[in-house]
C-alpha cells in the first residue's frame, strides 16, 4: 500500500538522495506496532539519477501488505517524475500543430533528460486517458450497485464522478506549462496528490 505525501523539489536534495519524511504518518504506524525500514527508487531528471528513499512499514503478520510513504512526484516503476509526463501531455495538448517528436524534444530540454522518446509520450498519453476512464467507470459501477452509492460505499455518485473527471481534465489543461517550470511542477504534483487521495490510484 502506498501513501502519497507532499513533495519538495528534487534539486533541493543533497548528493542526489531524496529522503522522504512525514513525521505524523510515521509516528502513527510506529505507535501501532509497525516496524520501519526503507525502500529506494531511482528517478531521472536534470541529467542526473536520483535515489528516492522512502519509509516502509510492516506489522510482521504473514501476508500483510507493507505500507510505503512516497512523494507525490513518484510513480513506482516509471523512470521520470510524474510531472515530466504530465508536462509532455499538456504541452502536446496545447500545441496541436506540433508533432509528438517535437514535444518529446522540448520535454527533454526542459527537464534535462538524456532520453524521452515520442513513443514514451504516446504511451503516457494513452495510459493517462485510460486511467481516467477506468477510474470513472469503476466508481460509476460501484455507485450503481449500491443504493445511495455515495453514502453506502463512500464512493462518488455517477454525477459526482463525471464532474470530478471533467474537473481533472480542466485542471490539467489549465496548468501553465509555458510560464515557468516550478509553477507547473507544483501544480502537477498537487494534481497527482489530489487524484490519489480521492481514488487511491496513480495518474499513470
C-alpha positions in Angstrom: 0.0 0.0 0.0 1.2 3.4 -0.9 0.7 6.7 0.9 1.4 9.9 -1.0 3.0 12.8 0.8 3.7 16.4 -0.2 7.0 16.6 -2.2 9.8 19.1 -2.3 11.9 20.0 -5.4 14.3 17.3 -6.4 17.1 19.8 -6.9 17.0 20.7 -3.2 18.1 17.3 -2.1 21.7 16.5 -1.1 24.0 14.2 -3.0 21.2 13.3 -5.3 19.5 11.4 -2.5 15.9 12.4 -1.8 14.8 11.4 1.7 11.0 11.1 2.2 9.8 12.1 5.7 6.3 12.6 7.1 6.5 12.7 10.9 2.8 12.4 11.5 2.3 9.3 9.3 5.5 7.6 10.6 4.5 8.2 14.2 1.1 6.7 13.6 2.5 3.5 12.2 5.2 3.2 14.8 2.7 3.6 17.6 0.6 0.9 16.0 3.5 -1.5 16.4 4.8 -1.5 12.8 8.5 -1.9 12.1 10.2 0.7 10.0 12.6 0.0 7.1 13.3 1.8 3.8 12.6 1.2 0.2 14.5 3.1 -2.6 13.6 4.1 -6.1 15.6 5.5 -9.0 14.4 8.5 -10.9 15.9 10.7 -13.6 15.9 14.4 -14.2 18.4 17.3 -14.7 20.9 14.9 -16.3 21.2 13.1 -13.0 19.9 10.0 -11.4 18.3 10.5 -8.0 17.7 7.9 -5.3 14.4 8.4 -3.6 14.5 6.7 -0.2 11.0 6.1 1.3 9.9 4.8 4.8 8.4 1.4 4.7 6.3 -0.1 7.5 5.5 -3.8 8.2 3.5 -5.2 11.0 5.1 -8.7 11.0 1.9 -10.6 10.1 2.2 -13.2 7.4 1.0 -12.0 4.0 0.4 -8.4 5.3 0.9 -5.7 2.8 3.7 -3.3 3.5 3.0 0.5 3.8 5.3 2.8 1.8 5.3 6.6 2.0 6.2 8.1 -1.3 6.5 11.7 -2.6 3.7 12.9 -4.9 6.0 13.2 -7.9 6.9 9.5 -7.8 5.1 6.8 -9.8 6.6 3.4 -8.9 8.2 1.6 -11.9 8.4 4.7 -14.0 11.8 6.4 -14.6 10.7 10.0 -14.5 8.7 12.1 -12.1 5.0 12.3 -12.8 5.3 16.0 -13.7 7.6 15.2 -16.6 4.9 13.0 -18.2 2.1 15.5 -17.4 4.2 18.4 -18.8 4.6 16.5 -22.1 0.9 15.6 -22.3 -0.2 19.1 -21.5 2.3 20.7 -24.0 1.2 18.3 -26.7 -2.4 19.3 -26.0 -1.6 23.0 -26.2 0.4 22.6 -29.4 -1.9 20.9 -32.0 0.4 22.0 -34.8 3.4 20.2 -33.3 4.4 16.6 -33.6 5.0 14.2 -30.7 8.7 14.2 -31.7 8.9 17.9 -31.2 7.1 17.7 -27.8 9.4 14.9 -26.7 12.5 17.0 -27.6 11.1 20.1 -25.8 10.4 17.9 -22.7 14.0 16.5 -22.8 15.4 20.1 -22.9 13.0 21.4 -20.2 13.8 18.7 -17.6 17.4 17.9 -18.6 16.7 14.3 -19.7 19.1 12.2 -21.8 16.2 10.4 -23.3 12.5 10.9 -23.6 11.1 9.5 -26.8 8.0 10.4 -28.7 6.9 6.8 -28.1 7.2 7.5 -24.3 4.8 10.4 -24.7 2.4 8.3 -26.7 2.3 5.6 -24.1 2.0 8.1 -21.3 -0.9 9.9 -23.0 -2.8 6.6 -23.6 -2.1 5.5 -20.0 -3.4 8.8 -18.6 -6.6 8.8 -20.6 -7.2 5.1 -19.9 -6.6 5.6 -16.1 -9.2 8.5 -16.1 -11.8 6.4 -18.0 -11.1 3.3 -16.0 -11.4 5.1 -12.7 -14.6 6.8 -13.7 -16.1 3.6 -14.9 -15.1 1.7 -11.8 -16.7 4.2 -9.4 -19.8 4.6 -11.6 -20.3 0.8 -11.3 -19.7 0.8 -7.6 -22.3 3.6 -7.1 -24.8 1.9 -9.4 -24.5 -1.4 -7.4 -25.1 0.2 -4.0 -28.4 2.0 -3.2 -27.5 5.6 -2.3 -24.0 4.7 -3.6 -22.2 7.8 -2.3 -23.3 7.1 1.3 -23.3 3.3 1.5 -20.0 2.7 -0.3 -18.2 6.0 0.4 -17.6 6.4 -3.3 -18.8 9.3 -5.5 -22.1 9.0 -7.4 -22.1 8.8 -11.2 -22.8 12.5 -11.4 -20.0 13.4 -9.0 -17.6 11.1 -10.8 -18.3 12.7 -14.1 -17.8 16.1 -12.6 -14.5 15.1 -11.0 -13.3 13.6 -14.2 -14.1 16.8 -16.1 -12.5 18.9 -13.3 -9.3 16.8 -13.6 -9.1 17.4 -17.3 -9.8 21.1 -16.9 -7.1 21.3 -14.1 -4.6 19.7 -16.4 -5.4 21.9 -19.3 -5.2 25.0 -17.1 -1.7 24.3 -15.8 0.6 27.0 -17.4 3.5 24.8 -18.7 5.0 27.6 -20.7 5.2 30.2 -17.9 7.6 28.5 -15.6 8.9 25.1 -14.6 8.5 25.5 -10.8 4.8 26.5 -11.0 3.9 23.7 -13.3 5.8 21.1 -11.2 3.9 22.1 -8.1 0.6 22.1 -9.9 1.2 18.6 -11.4 2.3 17.2 -8.0 -0.8 18.7 -6.4 -3.0 17.1 -9.1 -1.3 13.7 -8.5 -1.8 14.0 -4.8 -5.5 15.0 -5.0 -6.2 12.2 -7.5 -4.6 9.6 -5.3 -6.4 10.9 -2.2 -9.8 10.7 -3.9 -9.4 7.4 -5.9 -6.4 5.7 -4.3 -4.8 5.4 -7.8 -1.9 6.9 -9.6 -2.4 9.2 -12.6 -0.2 6.9 -14.8 
